[in-house]
Amino acid sequence: MPEFGPQPVERQLPTEEARDLLALVREIAQREIRPTAGEDEHAGRFPRQVFTLLSESGLLGLPYPVEYGGGDQPYEVYLQVVEELASASLTVGLGTSVHTLACHAVAEFGTKEQRAEHLPAMLGGGLLGAYCLSEPAAGSDAAALRMRATREGGAGDWVIDGTKAWITHGGIADFYTALARTGGGGPRGISAFLVPGDAPGLSAAAPERKMGMKNSPTTQLHFDGVRVSADRLLGEEGQGFVVALSALASGRLGIAACAVGVAQAALDEAHAHLRTRQQFGSPLADFQGLRFMVADMATQIEAGRSLLLTAARLRDAGLPFARQAAMAKLFCTDAAMRVTTDAVQLLGGYGYTADFPVERYMREAKVLQIVEGTNQIQRMVIARDLLGPESR
């Protein structure tokens, strides 16, 4: 019988530079990330040195302008980088997506002076960012947030008080893009701020005890009279909800890419097991029922990747892409949950043990159906785009 192996993912990269970039990412993932990913997750050890390496390698600012230290890469390329990182470690892949999300407000809504002052360090200076939108009582209903920023004097500093919840990189980030209420109720009363990670009055609660991604700290953040200068307001006062929504559509593509990466890693592990494990005198790969499972897993991954890259190309072309981003987030994360569950099943008892990575992939896949807007919210976004808002 001829030897078969996992087929390399067919990448749709537009330039030779992009191909070289992805080769670099694969090398870093294989050498620096994958070997310790499982141990780091089990021990709850955040791999900060990996993010330092990614920053030094120019991989934390890929979709942003080169004049500010970014890579000037299209989202189509950036998302394939995120997928590769997530296939080695979801903590690294999702962390890269979160950092990119945290830089968005400065890059897209900051003044020329703000971009020149902050972006070089954020994109290539070793800093790590976080995004602060959710609150204990404002998750899916982000417009109901309560954290408040008040101004001292006519053009003085802003003082921020309140609590944010479910913050990836909470307590370890060097900067936070934070949304706070500066006016009345509803979305028009919200503004965006760039808050230093060491600002007096800013503190993090103990990390949440999560099912997966145990080495990626997720915390509440307490703002107790946190003072930021007037020039750290991003965009216009009251424009914060627009800032948040513009970032979330792109962020959902990052989560979709993470889901494809985790699913691909699970498929690769299952493939290797089926080729080497024997039962009844034959490799498991010879059993039709198992072969059909692998075929379905591979089909879901390829369909998700295609949907994701279609949305990315719309974004790169300057066309509306929010609906397609919601579709990609919905489909890819649901597919990742199915694929990782099937991978555990294909490995049998081995799949249920921590000695094999598929149990970690399954635990990690679950959170991707929740973050950046639950998949129920994605269905609302898609339906609203297709049918208009609900009559109520």
N, C-alpha and C positions, 0 to 999 in steps of 0.2 A: 504493500500500500504506500503511495507517495506521501512524503512528509508535507504537512500543511502547518501553517502558523498564523498568528494574528496578523491581519493585513494592516499596513500603515494607513492612518487616516488620510484620505485624499484631501489636501488643503487647497482652498481656492484663494491663492494669494496673488495680488495684482502686480507685484514688482519683485525683482531679484533682492532688493533690500529687505522686503518683507520676508522672503524665504530665509535669508540669512538671520534675520531677527528671530524667527521661530526656531531655527536650528540652535541658536544660542539659548533660548528659553528651555528647549528640550534637554540640552546639556546641563543647565543649571538644575532643572527639575530632577534629572536622573542622578546627578552627583551630590547635590546639596540638600534636596528637599525630601525625595521619596524614601531614602534609607532610614530616616528617623521619624517619619510622619506618624507611624503608629505608636511608637514609644512616647513621642511628645504628647499625642492626644491622650494616651492612657495616664501619663503623669501630670497632665494639665500644665504643660510647659510651653509658654508662648515663644515661638521662634523669631524673636526680634532680630537676630543676626541675619536671618533670611531676608527680611524686609530691608535691612541696611544694604545687603548685597544687591537686591533688586533695584534699590535707589541708585547705587553706584553704577549699576549696569544700564541705567536709563530706562528701566521698565516700570517705574511708578508714575510716569507722566506721558505715556504713549499717545493719547488722543489730543494732547494740548500743544499749543504753538511752540516751535523750536526757539523762538526769540526769548521765551521765558523759561527755557530749560526742558521743554517737552520734546516729544518725538515726532510730532506732526503726522502721526499715523492715522489712517481712517479707522472708524469703529469696526469695520469688517476684519481688520488685522488685529486690533486691540482685543477683541472678544475671543479670537482664536488663541491669543496669548493667555487670556484668563482661563480658557478651557484647559490648556496644557498645565497651568499651575494648579488648577483645581483637581485634575486627575492625579497629581502627585500628593496634594494636601489641600483639602477644602479650606482649612484655616488660612492658607496662603492665598488661594484663589479668591475666596470671598473677601479676605482682608484687602487685597489689591483692588477689588471692585468698590469696597467701602471707601478706601482712600481716594480713588478717582471721583467718587460721588462727593466726598467732602471738599475736593478742589473745585468742583463745578461752579459754585456760586461766585467765587473770586474770578475764575476764568471767564465766565459768561456775563456777570452782572457787575463786577468790580470796575472801578475807574481805572484809567491808564496808570495812575500813580499807585493804586492798590495792587494791580497786577504786577507792576515792576518791583514793588516792595516785598510782596509775599510769595508769588508763584515760584521764583527760582528755588527757594528753600523747600517749598512744598513738593515740587516736582522732582528735584534731584539733589536735595541737600540733606537727605537722611531723615527727614521728618515723616511722621505717621499721623494721618488724620482720622477723624470720626465725624459722624453725621447725627445731629440731635434733633429729631422731629417728634417721635413718639413720647407719650407721657403715661403715667399710671392710669389715667382716665381718658386718654385720647390716643387710641391706636389707629384703627381703621378710620375713625372720624377725626382726622388730623386737624381739621379746621376748628375743633373744639378745644385746642390746647389752651392751657391756663398760665404757663410760665410767663411772667411779665417783665418787661424792660421799661424803666421810667428814666426820663432825662432830667439831669440836674442843671438848671439854668437854661437860657435860651438856646445855646449851642454847646452845652457842656457834655460831660461823660454820660454814658448810659449805665444804669445799675440794674442788674438782672437778678430776679428771685424766682425760685421754683424748682421743680424736679423733672428730669427727663428719665425715660425708662427704655430698657432693651437696647442699650448703646453698645455696639460692637467697638472694641478698643477702649471702652470706658475705663478711665483711670490710668491708661498707659499712653494715650494719644498725646501728640505735641500740640495739636490744635483741634478745635471743634467748630464746625459750622452749625450754629444753633438758631432755632426759630423761637421767637418769643412774641408775646402780645404787646403791642405799643399803642393800640387804640381800642375801639369797641369790639363787640363780639363778631364772630364770623371770620371768614378768610381775609377780608380787607383790613382787619386790624392787626395783622401779623407782619413782623419784620425779621430780617436775617442778619446775623452777626457772626464775625470771626472772633472766636474766644481763644486766647492762649491756654495751653494745657496746664500751665503753672499759675494761672490767675488766682490771687488770694480770694478765698471764699468758695472756691470750686473744689468739691470732694466727691469721691466715688464710694458707693456702698460696696459690700462684699459681692464678688461675682456670683451670678446666678448658677445654680447647680443644674446643669443641662443634661439632656439625653445624649447628645453628641457634641462635637466641636468643643471638647472640654478644655482644650488648650487655647481657645479664643475667648478672652474675657468679655462677658456681656454683663453690664451693670446698670444700676440707676446712677444718675449724676445729680448732685445737689448743688444748686446755685444759691448761695447765701450772701446776697449783697455783692455779687461779682461785678466789678467795675471795668468797663471797656471804654476806650476813647471814642469820640464821635466818628473818627475816620475808620472805625471797624464796622460800621453799618454797611451792609452789602446791598447794593441797589437802593431804591428809594424807600423811605419810610412807608410802611403799609404794603410793600411789594413782596413781602416774604413768602406768601403762599404761592405766588407765581414762580418765585425762585425755587421753592420746594417741588412743585409739580414739574417744572422743566427738568429738574435733575432726576426725578423718580422714573420717568419713562426710560432714560438712558440706564439708570441703575437696574431696572428690571431686566434689561438685556444682559447686564453683568451677572445677575442671578441665574438667568437661563443658561449662560455659558458655563457657569459653575456646575449646574445640573448635568449638562452634557458631559463635562469632564468627569464627574463622579460616576455617571452611568457607564462611560467608556472604560474607566478603571475597573468597574465591577464586571463588565463583559470580558475584558482581557483576563481577569483572574479566573472567571468561570471557564473560559476557553482553555486556559492552561491546565486546569484541573480535569476537564473532560478528556483532554488528549493523553494525560498521564495516568489517571486512575482507571483501574480495571475491575470489572465485575463479570462473573460468569464466563471468564476466559476472553473477554473482549474489552477494549477501551470504552468508557462511558460515551465517547463521541460517536460510537457506532449505533447507539440506541435512538430510534426515530423520534420517540417522544421528547427526548432531551435535545435532539438536533432542531426540532421545531421550536422549542423554547428559545434556543440561541438565535434562530432566524428572526423570531419576533422581537427579541431584545435588540438585535442589530438594526432592525427596521425602525423601531421607535427612536433609537439614537440618531440614525441618519435623517429621519423626518424632522426631529427636533433641531438638529444642526442646520438643516436647510431653511427652516422657518426662522431661526435666529439670524442667519446671515442675510436673508431677504429683508428683515427689519433693519439690520445694520446698514445695508446698501441704501435703503430709503433715507435713513438718517444722514448718511454721507452725501446723498444727493440734495439735501436740504428740503426733502419732502416730508409731509406728515407721517409719523411712524408710531404714534402712541398706541393705536389699536393693535398694530402688529407686535409691538413690544409686549403688550399685555397677553396676546395670544402666545408668543414665544415663552414668556414666563410661565403661563398656565400649562402649556403642553409639555415643555421640557422638564419642569419640576415634577409633574405627575408621572411622566415617563421615567424619570430617575427613580422615583419611589417603586414603580413596578419592576424596573430592571434590577435594582439592588435587591429587592425581595426575591426575585427569581434567582439571582446569583446565590443567595443564601440557600435556597431550596436545592439548587444544582449541586452545591457542595455537601449537602446532607448535614450530618452531625458536625463535620469540620466547619461548615459555614456558620454554625451557631457558636463557635468558640472564638475567643480573642486571638488565637494563634494564627488565624487567617483574616485578611483585611476586609472581607465582604461584610462582616457584621458591623464594622465601623462605617462602611459606605451606606448601609441601610439606615443606621442611626443618623448619619449626617444628611442623607437625602430628605428626611422628614422636615427638617427646619426650612429647607428651600421652598416648600409649599406654603410657608408662613411669612417669611421675611419679605420686605419691600412690597407689602400688600399681599394679604392672603389670596389664595386662588379663588375664593368666593368673591373677593373684591375685583380680581381680574375679570371675572365673568360679568360683573356689573359694568366695568369700564368698557368691555367689548360690546355689550348689549346697548349701552348708552350711545356709543359711537354709531352703531348700526340703526338704532330705532329712536334715538332721541331720549331725553330725560323722562323719567316716569311721570305720569300725569299728576300724581299726588304731590 
